[in-house]
Amino acid sequence: MGIKYWIYPILLASCYKGHLYVQQENVDGRSLASTYVHSPDPRSKHPPKGQRLLFSWDYPHSVYIRGITLVFTVRFWDNREETLIFPLQRKRGSSEFFFDDKENKILTYQVEAVTKDKEILETWKHQLWTDLITPEEE
């Protein structure tokens, strides 16, 4: 009985990853609810096509008051990188960035939660993320 008591808190604590969650998702006509319920939708004639990064956060007040900004570094298939800045206005919430397939196909990304004092609180990396190596000019 005593062993179970000590294992339970350890397992509960080890399952918690952090305060930031990011997910990449493909978007097309199947993403529209009207596709399934057959309701009129002007977007169904030209549905969005691309990818989006969905992200959510939930920071304790003691951390949130330090002024958190999410810094997204998104790398596309042509090795271009784009940096997106998202200052958090609430301690808990969710949002998204949409990328049109015509111009931008996401290869990988990294998100850093940074305080106003430039301290990195947390980093979320896509499983294929590596630092970009660029040849040095001589």
Disulfide bonds with the S-S distance in Angstrom:
none
